Amino acid sequence: YYQAPALYFLMLGKSVGREPASRVERCLFSFSQSGAIEAKGASSLQIVNNVFHRTYRTAVWITKESVPYSISVRANLALETLRHPRESTAWVRHFASFLLEVPPLYLSGNVAAGSTDTGFVLRPVLEDCNAGGTSASALEEEELNEAVGCLTGFFLLRACKDLCNSCAVLHGAAAWKSSHAGVITADQSANIRMHAVM
């Protein structure tokens, strides 16, 4: 059945501090028919140093039911994220190499290369909009999240449910050779602050 991901985490619990965290590390996912990793209702999950090759739909999908600021996605490589050939053409379902519907605890050092849709779809982290610089620390080159050769590099989801007086932050992002835009957002309810974005 082409709608089932290769690895599915369903309702791992709502405790942010649950130890030890569930962890997927140094795995290879190749030709996954409907996504590689999907986490619905997850908390304390770490996805580190994995390779996703020729994934249909989404390599890593953290759904909106997951706990905000509890998921770490670090140093993963997604090569060729594709629309499934059996997907309906009556309605285009948005997909990405990395689709995070909640703000992550850590998101660094990931590469999305050759996505036929978006490299990264993110629910941005919120911070105060003060007049000075961002509170984010300086990054090393290997800490950047990189989208190369994708239709769109980074798509920022709506940061607040209603209008808010905070800044949605995109930190440590590089988008190059995008077919359309490097960074895009729509229907945004917060101010946008970009730091270390190329």
MARDOPA-281624 format. One record per atom (N, C-alpha, C): residue number from 0; residue in one letter; atom name; x negated, y negated, z. Coordinates in pm, 1 decimal. Each point is the difference from the previous one (the first is absolute). Example, Ala and Ser with C-alpha at 12.3 -4.5 7.8 and 13.67 -1.06 7.14 Angstrom:
% MARDOPA-281624
> k,r,a,px,py,pz
> 0,A,N,-1319.0,569.0,780.0
> 0,A,CA,89.0,-119.0,0.0
> 0,A,C,-90.0,-120.0,0.0
> 1,S,N,35.0,-105.0,-72.0
> 1,S,CA,-82.0,-119.0,6.0
> 1,S,C,77.0,-109.0,73.0
END
This chain:
% MARDOPA-281624
> k,r,a,px,py,pz
> 0,Y,N,-85.0,119.0,0.0
> 0,Y,CA,85.0,-119.0,0.0
> 0,Y,C,-87.7,-122.8,0.0
> 1,Y,N,15.8,-87.0,-97.4
> 1,Y,CA,-94.8,-107.5,-18.9
> 1,Y,C,17.3,-116.9,97.6
> 2,Q,N,98.6,1.4,86.7
> 2,Q,CA,20.9,-110.1,94.1
> 2,Q,C,-72.0,19.0,133.2
> 3,A,N,-63.6,112.9,24.7
> 3,A,CA,-65.2,26.9,128.6
> 3,A,C,-148.4,-34.9,-6.9
> 4,P,N,-51.4,-79.2,97.2
> 4,P,CA,-142.7,-33.4,-0.3
> 4,P,C,-84.7,120.7,41.8
> 5,A,N,-128.8,-8.3,-23.0
> 5,A,CA,-91.2,108.3,37.9
> 5,A,C,-7.3,15.5,151.8
> 6,L,N,-2.0,-111.2,74.8
> 6,L,CA,-6.9,2.8,146.4
> 6,L,C,101.7,-99.2,53.9
> 7,Y,N,91.5,48.1,83.8
> 7,Y,CA,110.9,-83.2,47.8
> 7,Y,C,1.8,-1.4,151.8
> 8,F,N,-15.2,-118.2,59.3
> 8,F,CA,12.9,-18.8,144.4
> 8,F,C,138.5,-56.8,25.5
> 9,L,N,81.6,70.6,76.3
> 9,L,CA,135.9,-43.8,27.7
> 9,L,C,19.6,-19.0,149.5
> 10,M,N,29.5,-123.5,38.7
> 10,M,CA,30.3,-35.7,138.1
> 10,M,C,-103.9,55.8,98.0
> 11,L,N,-121.6,-57.1,-6.5
> 11,L,CA,-108.8,42.9,88.8
> 11,L,C,12.2,-56.7,140.1
> 12,G,N,97.0,-82.2,25.3
> 12,G,CA,16.6,-57.5,132.8
> 12,G,C,-16.6,-149.9,-3.3
> 13,K,N,55.9,-66.9,97.9
> 13,K,CA,-1.4,-146.0,3.3
> 13,K,C,-102.4,-56.2,97.7
> 14,S,N,-88.0,81.9,56.4
> 14,S,CA,-97.9,-47.6,95.8
> 14,S,C,-125.3,-46.1,-72.5
> 15,V,N,-28.4,-129.8,5.2
> 15,V,CA,-116.5,-54.4,-69.3
> 15,V,C,-128.2,54.7,61.6
> 16,G,N,-2.0,22.7,128.9
> 16,G,CA,-121.6,43.9,67.5
> 16,G,C,-16.7,150.0,8.9
> 17,R,N,78.2,75.6,-73.5
> 17,R,CA,-7.3,145.4,9.4
> 17,R,C,-137.9,49.0,-42.7
> 18,E,N,-64.5,80.3,83.2
> 18,E,CA,-133.2,53.4,-29.6
> 18,E,C,4.9,151.9,6.1
> 19,P,N,-78.8,71.0,-78.8
> 19,P,CA,-78.5,-58.4,-107.1
> 19,P,C,87.9,-31.3,-119.9
> 20,A,N,-44.8,-93.2,-80.9
> 20,A,CA,76.3,-39.1,-118.4
> 20,A,C,-3.5,111.8,-103.5
> 21,S,N,108.3,13.5,-77.5
> 21,S,CA,-2.9,90.2,-114.8
> 21,S,C,-98.1,-58.4,-99.9
> 22,R,N,-75.4,87.0,-67.5
> 22,R,CA,-108.6,-48.2,-85.6
> 22,R,C,-10.6,85.8,-125.6
> 23,V,N,-8.8,-67.6,-114.7
> 23,V,CA,-28.0,66.1,-127.8
> 23,V,C,-133.2,-57.3,-45.7
> 24,E,N,-102.1,84.1,-7.7
> 24,E,CA,-135.0,-48.7,-28.1
> 24,E,C,-72.4,91.6,-97.6
> 25,R,N,-69.6,-62.4,-96.5
> 25,R,CA,-83.5,69.0,-99.0
> 25,R,C,74.6,109.8,-74.1
> 26,C,N,118.2,-32.6,-47.6
> 26,C,CA,80.0,94.3,-79.0
> 26,C,C,7.2,-48.6,-144.7
> 27,L,N,21.7,93.3,-90.4
> 27,L,CA,18.2,-31.2,-140.7
> 27,L,C,140.8,39.2,-40.5
> 28,F,N,74.5,-95.9,-53.3
> 28,F,CA,134.7,24.4,-52.2
> 28,F,C,-7.3,-24.0,-150.4
> 29,S,N,28.6,101.2,-79.5
> 29,S,CA,-10.5,-13.2,-144.4
> 29,S,C,128.2,48.1,-66.8
> 30,F,N,50.9,-78.9,-94.4
> 30,F,CA,120.9,31.9,-74.4
> 30,F,C,121.6,20.4,92.2
> 31,S,N,11.4,-79.4,106.4
> 31,S,CA,117.9,6.5,87.6
> 31,S,C,121.3,-45.7,-81.0
> 32,Q,N,105.4,78.7,-0.2
> 32,Q,CA,114.2,-23.2,-88.2
> 32,Q,C,93.0,-111.9,46.0
> 33,S,N,4.9,-28.5,129.7
> 33,S,CA,87.4,-106.5,48.7
> 33,S,C,-62.9,-68.7,120.3
> 34,G,N,-117.7,-49.0,-19.4
> 34,G,CA,-71.3,-64.5,108.9
> 34,G,C,-89.3,99.0,71.8
> 35,A,N,-104.6,-52.4,63.1
> 35,A,CA,-92.2,85.8,73.5
> 35,A,C,35.0,2.8,148.4
> 36,I,N,0.2,-117.0,65.8
> 36,I,CA,32.4,-7.3,142.8
> 36,I,C,116.5,-95.9,17.4
> 37,E,N,104.2,46.1,68.0
> 37,E,CA,113.2,-85.5,36.6
> 37,E,C,22.6,13.7,149.7
> 38,A,N,8.9,-112.8,68.4
> 38,A,CA,23.7,-0.7,144.5
> 38,A,C,125.4,-80.6,28.9
> 39,K,N,99.8,67.3,51.2
> 39,K,CA,127.6,-63.7,33.7
> 39,K,C,18.8,10.4,151.2
> 40,G,N,8.1,-113.4,67.2
> 40,G,CA,15.1,1.0,145.6
> 40,G,C,-128.3,38.2,70.5
> 41,A,N,-113.8,-38.8,-55.2
> 41,A,CA,-129.6,40.2,55.7
> 41,A,C,-54.2,-105.2,95.6
> 42,S,N,-81.8,46.2,92.1
> 42,S,CA,-79.6,-88.1,85.4
> 42,S,C,-131.8,70.3,28.6
> 43,S,N,-101.1,-75.1,33.1
> 43,S,CA,-132.7,54.3,30.8
> 43,S,C,-48.0,95.5,-108.5
> 44,L,N,-0.3,-46.9,-122.9
> 44,L,CA,-43.1,79.3,-113.8
> 44,L,C,-122.6,-66.2,-63.1
> 45,Q,N,-101.5,82.5,-29.9
> 45,Q,CA,-121.4,-48.9,-63.9
> 45,Q,C,-19.9,74.9,-131.5
> 46,I,N,-17.9,-75.2,-108.2
> 46,I,CA,-24.7,56.4,-133.1
> 46,I,C,-134.1,-56.8,-44.6
> 47,V,N,-103.9,86.5,0.2
> 47,V,CA,-137.5,-47.3,-12.3
> 47,V,C,-79.5,85.6,-99.0
> 48,N,N,-73.1,-66.1,-90.4
> 48,N,CA,-96.5,65.5,-90.6
> 48,N,C,61.6,110.5,-85.0
> 49,N,N,114.1,-25.7,-60.6
> 49,N,CA,64.2,97.9,-86.9
> 49,N,C,-6.9,-45.5,-144.7
> 50,V,N,14.8,95.6,-91.3
> 50,V,CA,3.3,-29.8,-142.9
> 50,V,C,133.8,48.1,-55.1
> 51,F,N,66.9,-88.8,-74.4
> 51,F,CA,127.5,30.8,-63.9
> 51,F,C,-20.5,-13.4,-150.5
> 52,H,N,14.7,110.1,-73.4
> 52,H,CA,-30.5,-0.2,-143.1
> 52,H,C,123.6,36.8,-81.4
> 53,R,N,34.5,-85.4,-96.4
> 53,R,CA,115.7,19.9,-88.6
> 53,R,C,126.6,34.8,78.8
> 54,T,N,35.3,-92.2,90.0
> 54,T,CA,119.5,16.1,83.4
> 54,T,C,120.5,-56.9,-72.7
> 55,Y,N,107.0,75.5,-5.6
> 55,Y,CA,126.3,-52.6,-51.6
> 55,Y,C,73.9,-67.5,114.4
> 56,R,N,43.5,-121.2,-20.5
> 56,R,CA,71.2,-86.8,93.0
> 56,R,C,-96.8,-72.2,91.1
> 57,T,N,-17.8,36.7,124.7
> 57,T,CA,-79.3,-77.8,94.8
> 57,T,C,-99.1,89.5,73.1
> 58,A,N,-125.4,-45.3,8.2
> 58,A,CA,-102.0,79.2,69.4
> 58,A,C,25.9,-0.3,151.2
> 59,V,N,16.2,-117.9,60.3
> 59,V,CA,27.8,-12.0,144.7
> 59,V,C,121.9,-89.4,16.4
> 60,W,N,106.2,54.1,61.0
> 60,W,CA,122.9,-74.6,22.4
> 60,W,C,34.5,5.5,148.4
> 61,I,N,-8.7,-114.6,66.2
> 61,I,CA,39.8,-13.5,140.7
> 61,I,C,134.0,-72.8,-2.2
> 62,T,N,107.6,68.6,38.0
> 62,T,CA,134.0,-56.4,-14.8
> 62,T,C,33.8,-99.1,111.2
> 63,K,N,108.3,-74.0,-21.7
> 63,K,CA,42.0,-104.9,93.8
> 63,K,C,43.7,54.4,135.3
> 64,E,N,26.2,131.7,11.1
> 64,E,CA,37.9,59.2,128.4
> 64,E,C,-120.3,22.1,91.3
> 65,S,N,-120.5,-17.9,-51.1
> 65,S,CA,-121.4,20.1,78.8
> 65,S,C,-23.9,-117.4,94.1
> 66,V,N,-83.7,22.2,101.2
> 66,V,CA,-26.7,-101.6,102.0
> 66,V,C,-101.3,-101.4,-53.8
> 67,P,N,34.3,-129.3,1.7
> 67,P,CA,-95.2,-102.2,-45.9
> 67,P,C,-128.3,0.6,84.2
> 68,Y,N,-111.8,-34.6,-63.9
> 68,Y,CA,-130.3,-13.6,65.7
> 68,Y,C,-46.1,129.5,67.8
> 69,S,N,33.1,114.6,-56.9
> 69,S,CA,-42.7,127.2,59.9
> 69,S,C,-65.6,93.8,-101.2
> 70,I,N,-4.2,-38.9,-126.4
> 70,I,CA,-50.9,86.7,-106.3
> 70,I,C,-133.1,-56.8,-50.8
> 71,S,N,-99.8,85.4,-14.1
> 71,S,CA,-130.0,-39.6,-55.2
> 71,S,C,-20.3,67.4,-134.7
> 72,V,N,-32.0,-79.6,-100.7
> 72,V,CA,-27.3,50.6,-133.8
> 72,V,C,-135.0,-58.2,-40.4
> 73,R,N,-104.2,85.6,1.9
> 73,R,CA,-136.1,-49.7,-21.2
> 73,R,C,-79.0,88.1,-96.5
> 74,A,N,-74.1,-65.3,-88.5
> 74,A,CA,-99.5,64.6,-86.9
> 74,A,C,57.4,113.0,-84.8
> 75,N,N,115.9,-23.5,-59.5
> 75,N,CA,61.9,98.4,-89.6
> 75,N,C,-13.5,-45.8,-144.7
> 76,L,N,-0.7,95.5,-91.4
> 76,L,CA,-10.7,-29.2,-142.4
> 76,L,C,118.4,62.2,-72.3
> 77,A,N,77.1,-82.8,-70.5
> 77,A,CA,113.3,47.9,-80.2
> 77,A,C,-29.6,-27.8,-146.8
> 78,L,N,-19.1,106.0,-76.9
> 78,L,CA,-30.5,-9.0,-142.7
> 78,L,C,121.5,41.5,-80.6
> 79,E,N,47.7,-85.7,-87.1
> 79,E,CA,111.2,28.3,-90.2
> 79,E,C,127.8,38.8,75.0
> 80,T,N,72.5,-100.5,45.6
> 80,T,CA,132.2,20.8,58.2
> 80,T,C,101.0,-26.3,-111.0
> 81,L,N,82.1,101.1,-30.1
> 81,L,CA,81.6,-0.7,-121.0
> 81,L,C,148.9,12.7,29.6
> 82,R,N,80.7,-52.1,-91.8
> 82,R,CA,144.3,22.3,6.5
> 82,R,C,26.5,143.3,-43.5
> 83,H,N,87.7,69.9,72.5
> 83,H,CA,28.1,139.3,-33.8
> 83,H,C,75.9,7.4,-132.6
> 84,P,N,-36.4,92.9,-88.6
> 84,P,CA,69.3,7.0,-129.5
> 84,P,C,148.0,35.4,10.1
> 85,R,N,42.4,61.2,111.9
> 85,R,CA,141.5,32.4,18.2
> 85,R,C,77.3,-110.8,70.0
> 86,E,N,-67.8,-108.4,35.1
> 86,E,CA,65.2,-114.4,65.7
> 86,E,C,98.9,-64.1,-96.9
> 87,S,N,113.4,-41.6,50.6
> 87,S,CA,102.7,-63.0,-82.3
> 87,S,C,-52.3,-130.4,-61.4
> 88,T,N,41.5,-28.9,-120.7
> 88,T,CA,-34.5,-127.4,-62.2
> 88,T,C,115.7,-99.2,8.0
> 89,A,N,112.5,43.9,57.9
> 89,A,CA,114.1,-90.4,17.1
> 89,A,C,-29.6,-106.0,105.8
> 90,W,N,-80.9,36.7,98.8
> 90,W,CA,-37.9,-91.4,107.6
> 90,W,C,-146.9,24.6,29.5
> 91,V,N,-79.4,-104.0,6.1
> 91,V,CA,-142.7,14.9,26.7
> 91,V,C,-22.8,-9.8,149.9
> 92,R,N,-45.4,109.4,58.9
> 92,R,CA,-30.1,2.6,143.2
> 92,R,C,-143.6,-46.4,20.0
> 93,H,N,-16.0,-100.8,85.3
> 93,H,CA,-131.6,-57.6,28.2
> 93,H,C,-86.6,103.5,71.3
> 94,F,N,-125.7,10.4,-36.7
> 94,F,CA,-92.6,87.8,71.2
> 94,F,C,-137.6,-64.6,0.7
> 95,A,N,-89.5,56.8,79.1
> 95,A,CA,-134.9,-55.8,12.8
> 95,A,C,-95.2,110.5,43.7
> 96,S,N,-127.7,-25.1,-17.1
> 96,S,CA,-98.2,93.6,54.8
> 96,S,C,13.5,4.5,151.9
> 97,F,N,8.7,-117.6,62.7
> 97,F,CA,16.7,-10.3,145.3
> 97,F,C,124.0,-85.1,26.1
> 98,L,N,102.8,58.8,57.4
> 98,L,CA,127.1,-67.6,27.1
> 98,L,C,23.6,2.3,150.5
> 99,L,N,-19.1,-114.7,65.1
> 99,L,CA,13.4,-10.3,145.7
> 99,L,C,113.8,-94.9,31.7
> 100,E,N,113.4,56.6,44.6
> 100,E,CA,118.5,-80.6,28.8
> 100,E,C,-0.6,-58.6,140.6
> 101,V,N,-101.9,31.8,80.0
> 101,V,CA,-19.0,-62.1,131.3
> 101,V,C,-142.6,-54.1,6.4
> 102,P,N,-24.3,-105.3,79.3
> 102,P,CA,-137.3,-49.5,12.3
> 102,P,C,-89.3,107.4,61.9
> 103,P,N,-116.2,25.3,-57.9
> 103,P,CA,-88.6,104.2,53.3
> 103,P,C,-82.9,-50.1,117.6
> 104,L,N,-54.1,93.7,76.2
> 104,L,CA,-97.2,-33.2,103.4
> 104,L,C,-132.3,-35.9,-67.7
> 105,Y,N,-45.4,86.7,-92.9
> 105,Y,CA,-119.7,-25.0,-80.1
> 105,Y,C,29.4,35.1,-145.0
> 106,L,N,-45.0,-85.3,-89.5
> 106,L,CA,6.7,26.4,-143.6
> 106,L,C,-128.6,-56.5,-58.4
> 107,S,N,-97.4,87.8,-26.5
> 107,S,CA,-127.8,-49.7,-49.4
> 107,S,C,-72.1,105.3,-82.0
> 108,G,N,-78.3,-48.3,-95.8
> 108,G,CA,-87.1,86.5,-77.8
> 108,G,C,68.5,94.6,-95.6
> 109,N,N,125.0,-28.0,-36.4
> 109,N,CA,74.2,87.1,-91.9
> 109,N,C,-12.5,-51.3,-142.5
> 110,V,N,0.4,93.4,-96.4
> 110,V,CA,-8.4,-36.5,-141.2
> 110,V,C,116.5,64.0,-74.3
> 111,A,N,74.7,-82.7,-72.8
> 111,A,CA,105.9,47.3,-89.3
> 111,A,C,-47.0,-28.6,-141.5
> 112,A,N,-23.8,104.6,-77.6
> 112,A,CA,-51.8,-17.1,-135.0
> 112,A,C,92.8,66.7,-100.2
> 113,G,N,47.9,-77.2,-96.8
> 113,G,CA,78.9,55.7,-108.5
> 113,G,C,143.2,33.4,35.6
> 114,S,N,63.7,-79.4,85.6
> 114,S,CA,142.2,20.9,28.7
> 114,S,C,82.5,-59.0,-114.0
> 115,T,N,96.3,77.2,-50.4
> 115,T,CA,85.5,-51.5,-106.2
> 115,T,C,110.5,-89.6,55.2
> 116,D,N,0.7,-25.6,129.8
> 116,D,CA,86.8,-100.5,60.9
> 116,D,C,-88.8,-88.4,87.0
> 117,T,N,10.4,8.0,131.3
> 117,T,CA,-71.3,-89.8,89.8
> 117,T,C,-108.0,74.8,76.7
> 118,G,N,-109.6,-68.2,28.1
> 118,G,CA,-105.7,59.8,81.6
> 118,G,C,42.3,10.2,145.7
> 119,F,N,40.3,-113.5,59.5
> 119,F,CA,38.7,-5.7,141.0
> 119,F,C,132.3,-75.0,13.3
> 120,V,N,98.4,60.3,63.1
> 120,V,CA,122.1,-69.5,42.0
> 120,V,C,-6.6,-2.7,152.3
> 121,L,N,0.0,-120.8,57.3
> 121,L,CA,-26.4,-15.1,142.7
> 121,L,C,105.4,-85.0,69.2
> 122,R,N,34.3,39.4,122.9
> 122,R,CA,72.4,-88.7,90.5
> 122,R,C,-109.3,-74.7,74.8
> 123,P,N,-16.5,-131.1,-22.9
> 123,P,CA,-116.3,-69.7,55.6
> 123,P,C,7.3,-18.0,151.4
> 124,V,N,-117.5,-13.2,56.8
> 124,V,CA,-15.4,-31.4,142.1
> 124,V,C,38.3,-146.2,18.6
> 125,L,N,63.4,-32.4,112.5
> 125,L,CA,37.8,-138.3,30.0
> 125,L,C,-95.1,-60.0,102.6
> 126,E,N,-30.6,-128.4,-17.5
> 126,E,CA,-77.4,-73.2,100.7
> 126,E,C,47.9,-144.6,2.3
> 127,D,N,-39.6,-73.8,105.5
> 127,D,CA,37.6,-140.3,11.0
> 127,D,C,-61.1,-80.3,-114.0
> 128,C,N,73.4,-98.7,-46.2
> 128,C,CA,-48.2,-87.7,-107.8
> 128,C,C,-63.0,-124.2,60.1
> 129,N,N,-119.3,14.3,56.2
> 129,N,CA,-66.3,-117.8,53.7
> 129,N,C,-78.6,-68.2,-110.7
> 130,A,N,-42.2,-122.1,23.7
> 130,A,CA,-65.2,-80.2,-103.2
> 130,A,C,-140.4,49.5,-33.3
> 131,G,N,-62.8,72.9,91.4
> 131,G,CA,-136.2,47.6,-23.0
> 131,G,C,-1.7,124.9,-85.9
> 132,G,N,-113.2,67.0,2.5
> 132,G,CA,-16.9,123.2,-77.1
> 132,G,C,76.5,115.0,63.7
> 133,T,N,0.7,110.9,-69.9
> 133,T,CA,68.1,119.0,48.8
> 133,T,C,-76.6,62.2,116.0
> 134,S,N,67.5,78.6,79.3
> 134,S,CA,-64.1,67.5,112.6
> 134,S,C,-71.7,126.9,-43.3
> 135,A,N,6.6,33.8,-127.9
> 135,A,CA,-60.7,122.8,-50.9
> 135,A,C,-151.7,-10.0,0.5
> 136,S,N,-64.3,112.2,24.4
> 136,S,CA,-145.9,4.0,2.7
> 136,S,C,-55.2,13.9,-141.7
> 137,A,N,-128.8,-30.9,-15.2
> 137,A,CA,-66.4,14.6,-129.8
> 137,A,C,-7.3,148.0,-36.2
> 138,L,N,1.1,28.2,-129.4
> 138,L,CA,0.0,138.3,-47.8
> 138,L,C,-127.0,32.1,-75.7
> 139,E,N,-41.1,125.1,8.8
> 139,E,CA,-104.3,52.1,-87.2
> 139,E,C,65.5,39.2,-132.4
> 140,E,N,-78.1,12.3,-106.0
> 140,E,CA,54.5,31.6,-131.5
> 140,E,C,78.1,131.3,-0.3
> 141,E,N,-49.1,100.9,70.5
> 141,E,CA,67.2,130.5,1.4
> 141,E,C,129.9,0.4,81.0
> 142,E,N,29.5,-108.7,69.5
> 142,E,CA,124.4,-9.5,75.2
> 142,E,C,115.4,-58.4,-82.4
> 143,L,N,-30.3,-55.0,-116.2
> 143,L,CA,104.6,-56.7,-85.6
> 143,L,C,91.0,110.4,-53.6
> 144,N,N,127.5,-30.6,-13.2
> 144,N,CA,92.1,86.2,-72.9
> 144,N,C,-2.2,-47.5,-144.3
> 145,E,N,-20.4,93.3,-92.3
> 145,E,CA,-26.6,-35.5,-137.8
> 145,E,C,101.4,64.0,-93.6
> 146,A,N,58.3,-80.5,-87.4
> 146,A,CA,91.2,49.4,-103.5
> 146,A,C,-63.4,-31.7,-134.7
> 147,V,N,-29.1,103.7,-76.4
> 147,V,CA,-65.8,-19.4,-129.3
> 147,V,C,77.6,73.1,-109.1
> 148,G,N,28.4,-69.5,-108.2
> 148,G,CA,67.9,60.5,-113.2
> 148,G,C,142.9,42.1,29.7
> 149,C,N,69.5,-73.6,85.4
> 149,C,CA,139.9,28.9,34.1
> 149,C,C,90.6,-99.1,-73.9
> 150,L,N,127.7,31.3,-8.8
> 150,L,CA,94.8,-94.4,-58.2
> 150,L,C,0.0,-128.4,82.9
> 151,T,N,20.8,13.9,131.9
> 151,T,CA,-8.7,-109.0,97.0
> 151,T,C,-93.3,45.0,110.7
> 152,G,N,-87.1,-88.1,45.9
> 152,G,CA,-95.2,37.6,104.8
> 152,G,C,65.5,16.3,136.7
> 153,F,N,56.3,-109.9,53.1
> 153,F,CA,58.6,-1.1,134.2
> 153,F,C,138.4,-64.2,-7.2
> 154,F,N,99.3,65.1,57.5
> 154,F,CA,134.9,-54.3,10.3
> 154,F,C,32.6,-11.1,148.2
> 155,L,N,28.0,-122.4,46.6
> 155,L,CA,31.6,-23.3,141.3
> 155,L,C,150.4,4.5,19.3
> 156,L,N,45.6,92.7,83.6
> 156,L,CA,141.3,8.8,34.9
> 156,L,C,38.3,-115.4,91.2
> 157,R,N,128.3,-19.3,17.3
> 157,R,CA,52.1,-104.5,89.1
> 157,R,C,-53.7,24.3,141.4
> 158,A,N,-61.0,-102.7,60.4
> 158,A,CA,-66.2,14.9,130.0
> 158,A,C,97.1,-6.7,116.8
> 159,C,N,103.1,-83.6,-8.2
> 159,C,CA,98.0,-16.4,107.9
> 159,C,C,139.1,30.4,-55.1
> 160,K,N,87.4,50.3,85.6
> 160,K,CA,137.0,27.4,-45.6
> 160,K,C,72.6,-128.4,-35.7
> 161,D,N,-19.7,-103.4,80.4
> 161,D,CA,58.5,-131.3,-24.9
> 161,D,C,-114.5,-98.6,-18.9
> 162,L,N,31.9,-128.0,-14.9
> 162,L,CA,-105.6,-100.2,-6.3
> 162,L,C,-76.4,1.3,130.5
> 163,C,N,-132.1,-14.2,-9.1
> 163,C,CA,-79.5,-1.2,123.0
> 163,C,C,-107.7,-106.4,-11.7
> 164,N,N,-56.3,-34.0,112.1
> 164,N,CA,-99.9,-105.6,5.4
> 164,N,C,-139.2,60.3,14.4
> 165,S,N,-24.0,112.8,-65.3
> 165,S,CA,-128.5,67.9,5.8
> 165,S,C,-58.3,9.5,-139.8
> 166,C,N,-126.3,40.0,-6.0
> 166,C,CA,-66.1,20.1,-128.2
> 166,C,C,-17.1,148.8,-26.4
> 167,A,N,38.7,42.1,-118.2
> 167,A,CA,-28.1,135.3,-45.9
> 167,A,C,-142.5,-1.5,-53.4
> 168,V,N,-82.0,94.0,45.3
> 168,V,CA,-143.1,-3.3,-29.9
> 168,V,C,-39.5,114.5,-92.4
> 169,L,N,-70.9,-35.4,-106.5
> 169,L,CA,-67.7,98.2,-83.9
> 169,L,C,-148.5,-24.2,22.0
> 170,H,N,-67.8,101.7,53.9
> 170,H,CA,-140.0,-14.2,41.4
> 170,H,C,-82.9,112.2,-62.0
> 171,G,N,-107.4,-35.1,-65.5
> 171,G,CA,-91.5,101.2,-51.5
> 171,G,C,52.9,74.4,-120.6
> 172,A,N,31.3,-71.7,-107.9
> 172,A,CA,58.4,62.4,-118.8
> 172,A,C,-73.6,-46.8,-124.8
> 173,A,N,-24.5,94.5,-89.6
> 173,A,CA,-59.9,-32.3,-129.2
> 173,A,C,83.5,65.8,-108.3
> 174,A,N,44.5,-78.1,-97.2
> 174,A,CA,77.7,53.1,-112.4
> 174,A,C,-66.7,-44.3,-128.7
> 175,W,N,-30.9,96.3,-84.5
> 175,W,CA,-60.6,-35.6,-127.0
> 175,W,C,47.5,93.9,-109.5
> 176,K,N,-0.3,-53.5,-122.8
> 176,K,CA,50.4,69.9,-118.0
> 176,K,C,145.7,41.8,16.1
> 177,S,N,80.7,-83.0,65.5
> 177,S,CA,143.8,26.1,13.3
> 177,S,C,69.3,-36.1,-131.0
> 178,S,N,98.4,80.4,-39.8
> 178,S,CA,75.5,-30.4,-122.3
> 178,S,C,86.7,-123.7,18.2
> 179,H,N,58.2,-16.0,120.0
> 179,H,CA,85.5,-114.8,28.2
> 179,H,C,-69.9,-89.4,101.4
> 180,A,N,46.6,-2.4,122.5
> 180,A,CA,-55.9,-90.0,101.5
> 180,A,C,-91.5,74.2,96.0
> 181,G,N,-96.2,-72.2,55.6
> 181,G,CA,-86.1,57.5,103.4
> 181,G,C,73.6,10.2,131.9
> 182,V,N,67.6,-108.8,40.6
> 182,V,CA,78.1,-4.1,124.0
> 182,V,C,135.7,-61.0,-32.1
> 183,I,N,106.6,63.9,45.6
> 183,I,CA,134.5,-51.8,-25.9
> 183,I,C,87.7,24.5,122.1
> 184,T,N,95.3,-90.1,20.5
> 184,T,CA,102.4,19.3,102.8
> 184,T,C,129.1,-62.0,-53.1
> 185,A,N,112.2,48.1,50.3
> 185,A,CA,129.8,-53.0,-42.5
> 185,A,C,93.2,-2.2,120.7
> 186,D,N,90.3,-96.3,4.0
> 186,D,CA,95.9,-13.6,110.3
> 186,D,C,-70.3,-2.6,135.5
> 187,Q,N,-114.4,-65.7,6.1
> 187,Q,CA,-78.1,-3.4,123.9
> 187,Q,C,64.2,-96.1,98.5
> 188,S,N,6.8,40.4,127.5
> 188,S,CA,63.2,-81.4,104.1
> 188,S,C,-102.0,-66.9,90.9
> 189,A,N,-128.0,20.3,-24.8
> 189,A,CA,-105.0,-59.6,82.6
> 189,A,C,-97.7,-72.8,-90.6
> 190,N,N,-80.2,-87.3,59.1
> 190,N,CA,-111.2,-58.7,-73.1
> 190,N,C,-103.0,109.4,-26.2
> 191,I,N,-78.1,-14.6,-105.6
> 191,I,CA,-102.0,99.3,-34.9
> 191,I,C,-138.5,-58.0,29.5
> 192,R,N,-83.3,79.0,63.5
> 192,R,CA,-140.2,-38.3,22.9
> 192,R,C,-86.9,112.2,-55.6
> 193,M,N,-92.3,-35.1,-89.2
> 193,M,CA,-91.5,97.6,-56.9
> 193,M,C,-140.3,-31.3,46.0
> 194,H,N,-72.4,104.8,42.2
> 194,H,CA,-135.5,-16.2,50.1
> 194,H,C,-85.6,112.5,-58.1
> 195,A,N,-114.7,-33.8,-53.6
> 195,A,CA,-91.7,98.4,-61.8
> 195,A,C,74.2,76.6,-109.2
> 196,V,N,63.3,-75.5,-91.1
> 196,V,CA,74.7,60.0,-111.9
> 196,V,C,-68.6,-42.2,-129.8
> 197,M,N,-24.4,99.6,-85.2
> 197,M,CA,-63.6,-28.3,-129.1
> 197,M,C,88.2,52.3,-110.5
END
